[in-house]
């Protein structure tokens, strides 16, 4: 009986969801152009970890996340940054960049993050918002350097709002 149950998976829509019909999937957003970047605040390093799309990044694996930051007093700080790429007349650019805070204490296998904030910020990134003002200045510089080094064309085509927001600190 168990083997007959249909498993539901998370679908990443790769083509136009409205192509050919006007029903299911109309208005769905594609995750094709979204990448999660994890910033290790203490180490001053940034890396892409696609596991974060499903809360399964190397940082998050094996951690039980709590809603109260005070319950993880020795948590190591991280930023999960949702980066969305789009194309405009000048070429591709970093269109949406939103940051979410979290902490992880590997020793006790506990962490803090606001799951609703992480989901909402991913959505805001996909809708081309820039939300980075909560980040500390050093993490902003780390992210700016990472984005520049990752693809200079994308960085050069990006909005002044993003560049000033990351380089002002």
Buried (B, 14 or more C-beta within 10 A) or exposed (E): EEEEEEEEEEEEEEEEBEEEEEEEBEEEBBBEBBBBBBBBBEEEEBEBBEBBBEBEBEBBEEBEBBEEBEEBEEBBBBBBBBBBBBEEEEEBBBBBBBBBBBBBBEEBEBBBBBEEBBEBBBBBBBEBBBBBEEBBEEBBBBBBBBBBEBBEEBBEBBBEEBBEBBEEE
